[in-house]
Amino acid sequence: MEQNLRTDAPEVMKEEAKPATLSLPADASRQETQAFARLCTLLASAPLESMGVNSHDHWIQAAKIKNLYEQPLLAAAAYTAIDLVDQGWTIQAAKKPGPVFTPPLASDDRETEKARVQRQEHLRRDEQLRQSSVRRFVERMERTHQHGDRLISIFDLMRDGRELAGALQSAGVTTEVISPYVQIVDSSTCELTGFKLHDIWRYFRHTWSNAYATVPGRSMPILIRDAATECHAVIGLAAISSPVVQIAERDHWMGWETDQFLEQVRAAPTADIARWLARRIKTQQEEIYVDDLLRDGVLQPTDLAAPTSEVIGQLRADAERHRQRHHQASTIREVRNIERDAWVDRATTDLFRSKRAAALAETLEVVTLLGAYLSPPTAERLAKAFSDSKARAQMRRVVRRTRGERVGTVIADLTVCGAVAPYNALVAGKLVGALAVSPTVLAAYRSKYARPSEIASAMAGRPILREPRLSFIGTTSLYGTGSSQYNRLFWPAEVMGGKRENRMGFNELGRSRSFGTSHFSSETVEALVRLSALRGSLVRVNNLFGEGVSPRLRKVRLGIAALGWPANDLLRHGRERILYGVPLVENLRDYSLGIDEKPEYLLNPELPEADARVADWWFERWCRRRAARQDVLESMRTHSLVRPVRHGARVPLPAGNETLPNDQEMLPIFT
């Protein structure tokens, strides 16, 4: 089974990871330096198969390091080094200038690369599955409970492979044998089993190759279930989440990369684009709460209409002052009920005071340098703006800010997508992929997020609605050598109610190497955070929505910086990915930027029978041929629900009874 792997990266980068010399800072004690050298010497000769889930304790004891908690510098360095070697980095031990760590190279052979990535991911996944809270959750889901007049467990949501294979052989591929439908996961309970929908999703998510963790922003978990079974067994699962903000290959493919877009406008300026720029600047200014800035004398009412360089400078100084106050002693509270909570209260916190002052300074500077060219907004005046380097720079700012605002509202990432056994033998991952971008899902996403935006509302001090209609959904392969799940995954647009002559599906956009923290354990992150705090970092990461992308990434970066090590090199985990994208509208560039107010859909977003039509397409295009193969049927029969249950959809708890001491509950990758 192939599944998505979502890293916590703020951007996808192309550079190769480089060898890095990692030695302790000059202020480390002699004892710490010697202990780290012993550890690196041991790690340098360690065979890869000796690394594992509890390798921290093993190697710390082998290096004869004691009282590690009392040596936070050594703890952060040691745990980081062990994690890197866990992930396939090699060490060349040397006293001067220090041990050299070399990252693993990706293999061109698909199976070799697949095995390498799986091993890396299984280390972190098994660490999570060893946590006592996770094990208790899995065991609770597998125990029977009374629901109505029968006993139910999570096994009732798995389909016995022998039964499915027999049904396919006797009746063929029909809706009486497999009847897929989409179920959006919310806070409700499954009527057929009594389980919370979220718990069902979470259980099957634990069968993925990689561990999962929370990320800030939007996310909508999805179950694909089979109405042909008594309890509607789970076929697969997906999740639509906030996208990675910057992906060059995606942005170029969409045609909205900043410089690419401006070059197109320069070549053919139009009144529509001029009016859009003027509208964007006006809206940008109107959606910034200014009452406290006026009250505190940072600016005067006349400054909003006729800004000066002095006022812009005062705003930037105010932004920096409140930014420092936020990081030193943040008092921001999370918005728990966006209908009830006061947006002005949140707007006036240090975090959003800083963001508002900086945004207003930028907007007023745009007005001073570009505004004259857009009054009135005509194609001729827009063309003249391109001859002014300062005006052109301000246009670039407006486009970048617009993309930054809309990337999280009209674009989403398919962060989880895959089928579970025994359906995966029928390439049901392709069914899940198609259903994840279907009218059913788009309508649910629009309904869920037709509400005030947390960040925009906190900036404005009042509820601000953002566009909830998606234009594009992106995703990545798990392996850089190919994707059996997304390869050739296209269908006629009429399957989803679109025009017969159009085609929809997963387009390959390019390849990138990712940048993130998935190769570091929770214990290592904690040690790095503790070190950065003890060494006087002026920046605090508070895990607050609106503070910035990926709190975990920022924590790790600060900790690595406290060691004096090259964070960019160590954060590249070297796993090449294939990038895919599904455009949902014909006017992709202009709707995504907000130039066009309405999306010109490639599908019918209100198609009532969408699930059945997608299922029929999957039956004919993929499932029927697979179901006719004896080797496929035999592989399905290996998934048995006869106790002891041996089934590929069962969570693979690591062997043995040992559990990790961290009892923190691990939640899904959405909030």
C-alpha positions as CSV (number, residue, x, y, z in Angstrom):
1,M,0.0,0.0,0.0
2,E,1.3,3.4,-0.9
3,Q,0.4,6.4,1.2
4,N,1.1,10.1,1.3
5,L,3.8,11.4,3.5
6,R,3.3,15.0,4.6
7,T,6.4,16.6,6.1
8,D,6.1,19.7,8.3
9,A,8.1,21.8,5.8
10,P,7.3,25.4,5.1
11,E,8.8,25.0,1.6
12,V,10.1,22.3,-0.6
13,M,13.7,22.7,-1.5
14,K,15.9,21.4,-4.3
15,E,19.3,21.4,-2.8
16,E,21.1,18.3,-1.9
17,A,22.1,17.8,1.8
18,K,25.8,18.3,2.4
19,P,28.3,16.6,4.7
20,A,28.5,18.6,8.0
21,T,31.2,18.8,10.6
22,L,29.5,18.6,14.0
23,S,31.4,19.4,17.1
24,L,30.3,20.9,20.4
25,P,30.6,24.7,20.9
26,A,33.7,26.1,22.3
27,D,32.1,26.7,25.7
28,A,31.4,22.9,26.2
29,S,33.2,21.3,29.1
30,R,36.1,18.9,28.5
31,Q,33.9,16.1,29.9
32,E,31.1,16.9,27.4
33,T,33.5,17.1,24.5
34,Q,35.1,13.8,25.3
35,A,31.7,12.1,25.8
36,F,30.5,13.3,22.5
37,A,33.7,12.1,20.8
38,R,33.2,8.6,22.3
39,L,29.6,8.5,21.1
40,C,30.6,9.5,17.6
41,T,33.3,6.9,17.5
42,L,30.8,4.2,18.4
43,L,28.2,5.5,16.0
44,A,30.8,5.6,13.2
45,S,31.3,1.8,13.4
46,A,27.7,0.9,14.1
47,P,26.0,-1.3,11.5
48,L,22.7,0.2,10.3
49,E,20.7,-2.8,11.5
50,S,21.8,-2.0,15.1
51,M,19.9,1.2,15.1
52,G,16.3,1.2,16.3
53,V,13.5,2.6,18.4
54,N,15.3,2.7,21.7
55,S,18.7,3.5,20.3
56,H,19.1,6.7,22.4
57,D,19.4,4.8,25.6
58,H,21.5,2.0,24.0
59,W,24.1,4.4,22.6
60,I,24.2,6.7,25.6
61,Q,24.9,3.7,27.9
62,A,27.5,2.3,25.4
63,A,29.3,5.7,25.4
64,K,29.3,5.6,29.2
65,I,27.5,8.9,29.5
66,K,25.9,9.6,32.8
67,N,23.6,12.3,34.2
68,L,22.7,13.4,30.8
69,Y,19.7,15.6,31.9
70,E,22.2,17.7,33.8
71,Q,24.2,18.3,30.6
72,P,21.6,19.8,28.2
73,L,24.2,20.8,25.6
74,L,25.5,17.2,25.4
75,A,22.0,15.8,25.5
76,A,20.9,17.8,22.5
77,A,24.0,17.0,20.5
78,A,24.0,13.3,21.4
79,Y,20.3,12.8,20.6
80,T,20.6,14.6,17.3
81,A,23.7,12.6,16.3
82,I,21.9,9.3,17.1
83,D,18.8,10.3,15.1
84,L,20.9,11.2,12.1
85,V,22.7,7.9,12.1
86,D,19.3,6.2,12.7
87,Q,18.2,7.7,9.4
88,G,21.2,6.5,7.5
89,W,23.8,9.2,7.9
90,T,27.4,8.0,8.3
91,I,30.1,9.4,10.5
92,Q,33.8,9.9,9.9
93,A,35.2,10.3,13.4
94,A,37.9,12.9,13.7
95,K,39.2,15.0,16.7
96,K,39.8,18.1,14.6
97,P,37.8,19.8,13.3
98,G,35.3,17.3,14.5
99,P,33.2,14.3,13.3
100,V,31.9,14.6,9.8
101,F,28.3,13.5,9.2
102,T,27.4,12.6,5.6
103,P,23.7,12.2,4.6
104,P,22.4,9.1,2.8
105,L,22.0,9.2,-1.0
106,A,18.7,8.3,-2.6
107,S,18.8,5.2,-4.8
108,D,17.6,5.2,-8.4
109,D,16.3,1.6,-7.8
110,R,12.7,1.9,-6.7
111,E,12.7,-1.1,-4.4
112,T,15.9,-0.1,-2.7
113,E,14.7,3.5,-2.2
114,K,11.4,2.3,-1.0
115,A,13.0,0.1,1.6
116,R,15.3,3.0,2.7
117,V,12.4,5.4,3.2
118,Q,10.2,2.8,4.8
119,R,12.9,2.0,7.3
120,Q,13.4,5.7,8.2
121,E,9.7,6.2,8.6
122,H,9.1,3.0,10.6
123,L,11.6,4.1,13.2
124,R,9.5,7.2,14.0
125,R,6.2,5.3,13.6
126,D,7.3,2.6,16.0
127,E,8.4,5.1,18.5
128,Q,4.9,6.6,18.5
129,L,3.3,3.2,18.6
130,R,5.3,2.3,21.7
131,Q,3.9,5.2,23.7
132,S,1.6,3.9,26.4
133,S,-1.3,6.3,25.4
134,V,-1.2,5.1,21.8
135,R,-1.0,1.5,22.8
136,R,-4.0,2.0,25.1
137,F,-6.0,3.6,22.3
138,V,-5.3,0.8,19.9
139,E,-6.1,-1.9,22.5
140,R,-9.3,-0.1,23.4
141,M,-10.4,0.0,19.8
142,E,-9.7,-3.7,19.4
143,R,-11.7,-4.7,22.5
144,T,-15.3,-5.5,22.0
145,H,-18.0,-3.2,23.4
146,Q,-21.8,-3.5,23.5
147,H,-23.6,-1.5,20.8
148,G,-27.2,-2.1,20.5
149,D,-27.8,-5.9,20.5
150,R,-24.3,-7.0,19.5
151,L,-20.7,-6.8,20.4
152,I,-18.5,-4.5,18.2
153,S,-14.8,-3.9,17.8
154,I,-12.7,-2.2,15.2
155,F,-12.3,-5.5,13.5
156,D,-16.0,-5.1,12.4
157,L,-14.8,-2.2,10.3
158,M,-12.3,-4.5,8.4
159,R,-13.3,-6.8,5.6
160,D,-12.2,-10.4,5.7
161,G,-10.1,-10.9,2.6
162,R,-11.4,-14.5,2.1
163,E,-15.0,-13.3,2.1
164,L,-14.3,-10.5,-0.4
165,A,-12.3,-12.7,-2.7
166,G,-15.1,-15.3,-2.6
167,A,-17.8,-12.6,-3.3
168,L,-15.8,-11.3,-6.3
169,Q,-15.4,-14.7,-7.7
170,S,-19.0,-15.6,-7.4
171,A,-20.8,-12.3,-8.2
172,G,-18.1,-10.2,-9.9
173,V,-17.5,-6.5,-9.4
174,T,-20.9,-5.0,-8.6
175,T,-22.2,-2.5,-6.1
176,E,-23.7,-5.5,-4.2
177,V,-20.1,-6.6,-3.5
178,I,-18.4,-3.3,-3.1
179,S,-20.3,0.0,-2.6
180,P,-18.0,2.9,-1.8
181,Y,-19.0,6.2,-0.4
182,V,-17.4,9.3,1.2
183,Q,-17.9,10.0,4.9
184,I,-16.5,13.3,6.2
185,V,-15.0,12.8,9.7
186,D,-16.4,15.2,12.3
187,S,-17.2,15.0,16.0
188,S,-20.1,12.7,15.5
189,T,-20.4,8.9,16.3
190,C,-20.7,6.1,13.8
191,E,-24.3,4.9,14.1
192,L,-23.3,1.3,13.0
193,T,-20.5,0.8,15.5
194,G,-20.7,3.4,18.3
195,F,-17.2,4.5,17.6
196,K,-16.4,8.2,17.2
197,L,-15.6,8.8,13.5
198,H,-12.4,10.5,14.5
199,D,-11.3,7.4,16.5
200,I,-12.0,5.2,13.5
201,W,-9.9,7.5,11.2
202,R,-7.2,7.7,13.8
203,Y,-7.0,3.9,14.2
204,F,-6.5,3.2,10.5
205,R,-4.1,6.2,10.2
206,H,-1.8,4.3,12.6
207,T,-1.4,1.6,10.0
208,W,0.4,4.0,7.7
209,S,4.2,3.7,7.2
210,N,4.8,7.1,8.9
211,A,4.0,8.5,12.3
212,Y,1.6,11.4,12.4
213,A,1.5,14.7,14.3
214,T,-0.5,17.9,14.4
215,V,0.0,20.7,12.0
216,P,-1.7,24.1,12.3
217,G,-4.3,25.3,9.8
218,R,-7.2,23.7,8.0
219,S,-7.8,20.0,7.8
220,M,-10.7,17.7,6.9
221,P,-10.3,14.0,7.5
222,I,-12.2,11.6,5.2
223,L,-13.2,8.0,5.4
224,I,-14.1,5.9,2.4
225,R,-16.5,3.2,3.5
226,D,-18.2,0.2,1.9
227,A,-22.0,0.1,2.2
228,A,-22.0,-3.5,0.9
229,T,-20.9,-4.8,4.3
230,E,-22.9,-4.9,7.5
231,C,-20.9,-2.3,9.4
232,H,-19.7,-0.4,6.3
233,A,-16.0,-1.5,6.4
234,V,-13.3,1.1,5.8
235,I,-11.9,1.0,2.3
236,G,-9.4,3.8,2.8
237,L,-8.9,7.2,4.3
238,A,-7.8,10.7,3.2
239,A,-7.3,14.2,4.5
240,I,-7.5,17.6,2.9
241,S,-5.3,20.0,4.7
242,S,-3.7,23.5,4.5
243,P,-1.0,23.4,1.8
244,V,2.7,23.8,1.9
245,V,3.0,27.5,1.3
246,Q,5.9,27.6,-1.2
247,I,6.4,25.0,-3.8
248,A,8.1,26.4,-6.9
249,E,7.0,23.6,-9.2
250,R,3.4,23.9,-8.2
251,D,3.3,27.7,-8.4
252,H,4.9,27.8,-11.9
253,W,2.5,25.1,-13.1
254,M,-0.5,27.1,-11.9
255,G,0.9,30.3,-13.5
256,W,0.7,32.4,-10.4
257,E,4.4,32.5,-9.3
258,T,5.0,36.1,-8.6
259,D,7.7,37.0,-11.2
260,Q,6.1,34.7,-13.8
261,F,2.7,36.4,-13.3
262,L,4.1,40.0,-13.5
263,E,6.0,39.2,-16.7
264,Q,2.8,38.0,-18.2
265,V,1.1,41.2,-17.1
266,R,4.0,43.4,-18.4
267,A,3.7,41.7,-21.8
268,A,-0.1,42.3,-21.9
269,P,-1.4,44.8,-19.3
270,T,-5.2,45.0,-19.0
271,A,-7.7,47.2,-17.2
272,D,-8.9,44.1,-15.3
273,I,-5.5,43.5,-13.8
274,A,-5.1,47.2,-13.0
275,R,-8.5,47.3,-11.2
276,W,-7.6,44.1,-9.3
277,L,-4.4,45.6,-8.0
278,A,-6.2,48.7,-6.9
279,R,-8.9,46.6,-5.2
280,R,-6.3,44.5,-3.5
281,I,-4.4,47.5,-2.0
282,K,-7.7,49.0,-0.8
283,T,-8.9,45.7,0.8
284,Q,-5.5,45.1,2.3
285,Q,-5.6,48.4,4.2
286,E,-9.2,48.1,5.2
287,E,-8.6,44.7,6.8
288,I,-6.1,46.0,9.3
289,Y,-7.4,47.1,12.8
290,V,-5.9,50.5,13.5
291,D,-7.9,51.9,16.6
292,D,-5.1,51.1,19.0
293,L,-2.4,52.5,16.7
294,L,-4.3,55.7,16.5
295,R,-5.0,55.8,20.2
296,D,-1.3,55.2,21.0
297,G,-0.2,58.0,18.6
298,V,1.7,55.7,16.3
299,L,-0.2,57.3,13.4
300,Q,-2.8,60.0,12.8
301,P,-6.1,59.6,10.8
302,T,-4.6,61.7,8.0
303,D,-1.7,59.4,7.7
304,L,-3.9,56.7,6.2
305,A,-4.8,58.9,3.3
306,A,-1.5,60.6,2.9
307,P,1.2,58.4,4.4
308,T,4.8,59.6,4.9
309,S,8.1,57.8,5.3
310,E,8.2,58.9,8.9
311,V,4.9,57.2,9.7
312,I,6.0,54.0,7.9
313,G,9.2,54.0,10.0
314,Q,7.1,54.4,13.2
315,L,4.9,51.5,12.3
316,R,7.9,49.3,11.6
317,A,9.5,50.2,14.9
318,D,6.2,49.5,16.7
319,A,6.0,46.1,14.9
320,E,9.5,45.1,16.1
321,R,8.9,46.3,19.6
322,H,5.7,44.1,20.0
323,R,7.4,41.2,18.1
324,Q,10.1,41.1,20.8
325,R,7.5,41.4,23.6
326,H,5.5,38.4,22.1
327,H,8.6,36.1,21.9
328,Q,9.8,37.0,25.4
329,A,6.5,36.7,27.2
330,S,3.5,35.9,25.0
331,T,0.1,36.1,26.6
332,I,-1.9,35.3,23.5
333,R,-4.9,33.0,23.9
334,E,-6.2,30.5,21.4
335,V,-9.6,31.2,19.9
336,R,-11.8,28.3,20.9
337,N,-15.1,29.5,19.6
338,I,-14.8,31.9,16.7
339,E,-18.5,32.9,16.9
340,R,-18.1,34.0,20.5
341,D,-14.5,35.2,21.0
342,A,-13.7,38.9,20.7
343,W,-11.5,39.5,17.7
344,V,-10.4,42.9,19.0
345,D,-9.0,41.2,22.1
346,R,-6.9,39.0,19.9
347,A,-6.0,41.8,17.5
348,T,-4.4,43.7,20.4
349,T,-2.1,41.0,21.6
350,D,1.6,41.5,21.1
351,L,1.7,38.9,18.3
352,F,-1.1,40.5,16.2
353,R,-0.1,44.1,17.1
354,S,3.3,43.3,15.6
355,K,1.7,41.7,12.5
356,R,-0.7,44.5,12.0
357,A,1.8,47.3,12.3
358,A,4.2,45.6,9.9
359,A,1.4,44.9,7.4
360,L,0.1,48.5,7.6
361,A,3.6,49.8,7.0
362,E,4.0,47.7,3.9
363,T,0.5,48.7,2.6
364,L,1.1,52.4,3.1
365,E,4.5,52.1,1.3
366,V,2.7,50.4,-1.6
367,V,0.2,53.3,-1.7
368,T,2.9,55.9,-1.8
369,L,4.9,54.3,-4.6
370,L,2.3,52.5,-6.7
371,G,-1.0,54.2,-6.0
372,A,-0.6,57.1,-8.4
373,Y,-0.3,54.6,-11.3
374,L,-3.7,53.0,-10.4
375,S,-5.7,56.2,-10.2
376,P,-7.6,55.6,-12.4
377,P,-6.8,51.9,-12.9
378,T,-6.3,51.5,-16.7
379,A,-4.2,49.3,-18.9
380,E,-2.1,52.3,-20.1
381,R,-1.3,53.5,-16.6
382,L,-0.5,49.9,-15.5
383,A,2.0,49.7,-18.4
384,K,3.7,52.9,-17.2
385,A,4.1,51.4,-13.7
386,F,6.4,48.7,-15.1
387,S,8.8,51.4,-16.3
388,D,9.2,52.6,-12.7
389,S,11.4,50.1,-10.7
390,K,9.9,51.2,-7.3
391,A,6.3,50.8,-8.6
392,R,7.2,47.4,-10.0
393,A,8.7,46.3,-6.7
394,Q,5.4,47.3,-5.0
395,M,3.4,45.3,-7.5
396,R,5.6,42.3,-6.6
397,R,4.7,42.9,-2.9
398,V,1.0,43.0,-3.7
399,V,1.1,39.8,-5.7
400,R,3.2,38.0,-3.0
401,R,0.8,39.1,-0.3
402,T,-2.2,38.0,-2.3
403,R,-0.7,34.6,-2.9
404,G,0.2,34.3,0.8
405,E,-3.4,35.0,1.7
406,R,-5.1,32.8,-0.8
407,V,-2.7,29.9,-0.9
408,G,-4.3,28.6,2.3
409,T,-7.9,29.1,1.2
410,V,-8.2,28.2,-2.4
411,I,-5.4,25.6,-2.5
412,A,-5.3,22.5,-0.3
413,D,-3.0,19.5,0.1
414,L,-4.0,15.9,0.0
415,T,-1.9,15.0,3.1
416,V,-3.3,11.5,3.6
417,C,-4.5,9.2,0.9
418,G,-4.6,5.4,0.7
419,A,-6.6,2.2,0.8
420,V,-6.4,-0.4,3.5
421,A,-6.3,-4.2,3.2
422,P,-7.9,-6.1,1.5
423,Y,-9.1,-3.3,-0.8
424,N,-5.6,-2.1,-1.6
425,A,-5.1,-5.3,-3.7
426,L,-7.8,-3.9,-6.0
427,V,-5.8,-0.6,-6.4
428,A,-8.5,1.1,-4.3
429,G,-5.9,3.8,-3.5
430,K,-6.8,5.2,-6.9
431,L,-10.5,5.2,-5.9
432,V,-9.6,7.0,-2.7
433,G,-7.6,9.6,-4.6
434,A,-10.4,10.3,-7.0
435,L,-13.0,10.5,-4.3
436,A,-10.8,12.9,-2.3
437,V,-11.2,15.5,-5.0
438,S,-14.8,14.8,-5.8
439,P,-17.8,17.1,-5.6
440,T,-18.8,15.5,-2.3
441,V,-15.5,16.5,-0.7
442,L,-15.4,20.0,-2.3
443,A,-18.9,20.7,-1.0
444,A,-18.0,19.5,2.5
445,Y,-14.8,21.6,2.5
446,R,-16.7,24.7,1.4
447,S,-19.4,24.2,4.1
448,K,-16.8,23.6,6.8
449,Y,-14.7,26.6,6.1
450,A,-17.4,29.2,5.2
451,R,-16.6,30.8,8.5
452,P,-14.4,33.7,9.7
453,S,-10.7,33.2,9.1
454,E,-8.8,33.2,12.4
455,I,-5.7,35.1,11.3
456,A,-7.5,37.6,9.0
457,S,-10.1,38.3,11.6
458,A,-7.5,38.8,14.3
459,M,-5.7,41.2,11.9
460,A,-9.0,43.1,11.3
461,G,-10.5,43.0,14.7
462,R,-13.7,41.7,13.2
463,P,-14.9,38.6,11.4
464,I,-13.4,38.3,8.0
465,L,-14.5,35.5,5.6
466,R,-12.1,34.0,3.2
467,E,-12.9,32.2,-0.1
468,P,-13.8,28.5,0.8
469,R,-14.1,27.2,-2.8
470,L,-11.0,25.3,-3.8
471,S,-9.2,25.7,-7.1
472,F,-6.4,23.2,-6.8
473,I,-5.4,20.2,-4.6
474,G,-1.8,19.1,-4.5
475,T,0.0,16.1,-3.1
476,T,3.3,14.2,-3.2
477,S,4.4,10.6,-3.7
478,L,6.0,8.7,-0.8
479,Y,8.9,7.5,-3.0
480,G,10.8,9.5,-5.5
481,T,11.2,6.6,-8.0
482,G,7.5,6.5,-8.8
483,S,3.9,6.4,-7.5
484,S,1.7,3.5,-8.3
485,Q,-1.2,5.3,-6.6
486,Y,-1.2,8.5,-8.7
487,N,0.4,7.3,-11.9
488,R,-2.1,7.5,-14.8
489,L,-4.8,8.6,-12.4
490,F,-7.1,10.5,-14.8
491,W,-10.8,10.3,-15.5
492,P,-13.2,12.0,-17.9
493,A,-14.6,15.2,-16.3
494,E,-18.1,14.0,-17.0
495,V,-17.7,11.4,-14.3
496,M,-17.9,14.3,-11.9
497,G,-20.5,16.2,-13.9
498,G,-18.1,18.2,-16.0
499,K,-17.8,18.5,-19.8
500,R,-17.3,15.4,-21.8
501,E,-14.3,16.8,-23.7
502,N,-12.4,17.7,-20.5
503,R,-10.2,15.4,-18.4
504,M,-9.4,15.6,-14.7
505,G,-6.8,13.9,-12.6
506,F,-3.4,14.0,-11.0
507,N,-0.8,15.9,-13.1
508,E,2.9,15.4,-12.4
509,L,4.3,18.8,-11.6
510,G,8.0,17.9,-11.0
511,R,10.3,16.6,-8.3
512,S,11.7,18.1,-5.2
513,R,13.6,17.1,-2.1
514,S,11.9,17.9,1.2
515,F,13.0,19.9,4.2
516,G,11.6,19.1,7.6
517,T,11.9,17.4,11.0
518,S,10.3,14.0,10.4
519,H,13.7,12.4,11.0
520,F,14.0,13.7,14.5
521,S,12.4,12.0,17.5
522,S,10.2,13.7,20.1
523,E,13.0,13.2,22.7
524,T,15.5,15.0,20.5
525,V,13.1,17.9,19.8
526,E,12.5,18.3,23.6
527,A,16.3,18.3,24.2
528,L,16.8,20.9,21.5
529,V,14.0,23.1,22.8
530,R,15.5,22.9,26.3
531,L,18.9,23.8,25.1
532,S,17.8,26.9,23.2
533,A,15.8,28.1,26.2
534,L,18.8,27.6,28.6
535,R,21.2,29.3,26.2
536,G,19.1,32.5,26.2
537,S,17.2,32.4,22.9
538,L,15.1,35.5,22.5
539,V,12.6,33.7,20.4
540,R,9.9,31.6,21.9
541,V,7.8,29.1,19.9
542,N,4.4,29.0,21.5
543,N,2.6,26.6,19.2
544,L,0.0,29.2,18.5
545,F,-1.9,29.5,15.2
546,G,-0.9,32.7,13.5
547,E,2.6,32.7,14.9
548,G,4.1,31.1,11.9
549,V,4.3,27.8,10.0
550,S,5.4,24.6,11.6
551,P,6.2,25.2,15.3
552,R,8.1,21.9,15.4
553,L,10.4,23.0,12.6
554,R,11.1,26.3,14.3
555,K,11.8,24.6,17.6
556,V,14.3,22.2,16.0
557,R,15.9,25.1,14.0
558,L,16.5,27.1,17.2
559,G,17.9,24.1,19.0
560,I,20.3,23.3,16.2
561,A,21.4,26.9,16.0
562,A,22.1,26.8,19.8
563,L,24.5,24.0,19.1
564,G,26.2,26.1,16.4
565,W,25.4,23.5,13.8
566,P,24.1,24.1,10.2
567,A,20.4,23.8,10.5
568,N,19.6,23.9,6.8
569,D,21.9,20.9,6.1
570,L,20.6,18.8,9.0
571,L,16.9,19.6,8.2
572,R,17.1,18.2,4.7
573,H,16.1,14.6,5.0
574,G,17.0,13.8,1.4
575,R,13.8,12.0,0.2
576,E,13.0,12.9,-3.3
577,R,9.3,13.2,-4.0
578,I,7.1,13.5,-7.0
579,L,4.8,16.4,-6.9
580,Y,1.2,16.1,-8.2
581,G,-1.6,18.5,-8.7
582,V,-5.3,18.3,-9.5
583,P,-6.7,21.5,-11.0
584,L,-10.4,21.9,-10.2
585,V,-11.2,25.0,-12.3
586,E,-10.5,26.2,-15.8
587,N,-9.6,29.8,-14.7
588,L,-6.9,28.4,-12.4
589,R,-4.5,31.4,-12.3
590,D,-7.1,34.2,-12.2
591,Y,-9.5,32.6,-9.8
592,S,-6.6,31.5,-7.4
593,L,-5.4,35.1,-7.3
594,G,-8.9,36.6,-7.0
595,I,-8.8,38.4,-10.3
596,D,-11.9,36.3,-11.2
597,E,-14.4,36.3,-8.4
598,K,-16.1,33.0,-9.5
599,P,-14.5,29.6,-10.2
600,E,-15.2,28.0,-13.6
601,Y,-15.3,24.4,-12.3
602,L,-14.2,21.4,-14.4
603,L,-16.8,19.4,-12.4
604,N,-20.2,20.0,-11.0
605,P,-19.6,20.8,-7.3
606,E,-23.2,20.0,-6.4
607,L,-23.5,16.7,-8.2
608,P,-25.7,14.5,-5.9
609,E,-24.6,11.0,-7.1
610,A,-20.9,11.8,-7.3
611,D,-19.7,8.9,-5.1
612,A,-21.6,6.3,-7.2
613,R,-20.3,7.7,-10.5
614,V,-16.7,7.7,-9.3
615,A,-17.1,4.2,-8.0
616,D,-18.5,3.0,-11.4
617,W,-15.5,4.6,-13.2
618,W,-13.1,2.8,-10.8
619,F,-14.9,-0.5,-11.3
620,E,-14.4,-0.3,-15.1
621,R,-11.0,1.4,-15.3
622,W,-9.1,-0.5,-12.5
623,C,-11.0,-2.8,-10.2
624,R,-12.6,-5.3,-12.7
625,R,-9.2,-6.4,-14.2
626,R,-7.5,-6.8,-10.9
627,A,-10.4,-8.8,-9.4
628,A,-10.1,-11.3,-12.3
629,R,-6.5,-12.2,-11.4
630,Q,-5.9,-15.2,-9.2
631,D,-2.7,-13.8,-7.6
632,V,-4.7,-10.8,-6.5
633,L,-7.4,-12.9,-5.0
634,E,-4.9,-15.1,-3.2
635,S,-3.2,-12.0,-1.7
636,M,-6.5,-10.8,-0.4
637,R,-7.2,-14.1,1.3
638,T,-4.2,-13.6,3.5
639,H,-6.1,-10.9,5.5
640,S,-8.2,-12.9,7.9
641,L,-10.4,-11.8,10.8
642,V,-10.3,-15.3,12.4
643,R,-8.6,-14.9,15.8
644,P,-5.8,-14.3,16.3
645,V,-6.5,-11.6,13.7
646,R,-3.8,-11.4,11.0
647,H,-5.0,-8.6,8.8
648,G,-3.2,-5.8,6.9
649,A,-5.6,-3.2,8.2
650,R,-4.7,-3.9,11.8
651,V,-2.3,-1.5,13.6
652,P,1.2,-3.2,13.7
653,L,2.1,-2.6,17.3
654,P,5.9,-3.2,17.8
655,A,6.7,-6.6,19.3
656,G,7.4,-6.8,23.0
657,N,5.7,-5.1,26.0
658,E,8.1,-2.2,26.5
659,T,6.6,1.2,26.1
660,L,8.1,4.6,26.0
661,P,7.6,6.8,29.1
662,N,6.2,9.8,27.2
663,D,2.5,9.6,27.8
664,Q,1.5,12.5,25.7
665,E,-1.4,11.7,23.4
666,M,-0.5,11.9,19.7
667,L,-3.2,13.4,17.6
668,P,-3.9,13.3,13.9
669,I,-2.2,15.7,11.5
670,F,-5.2,18.0,11.5
671,T,-6.7,20.4,14.0
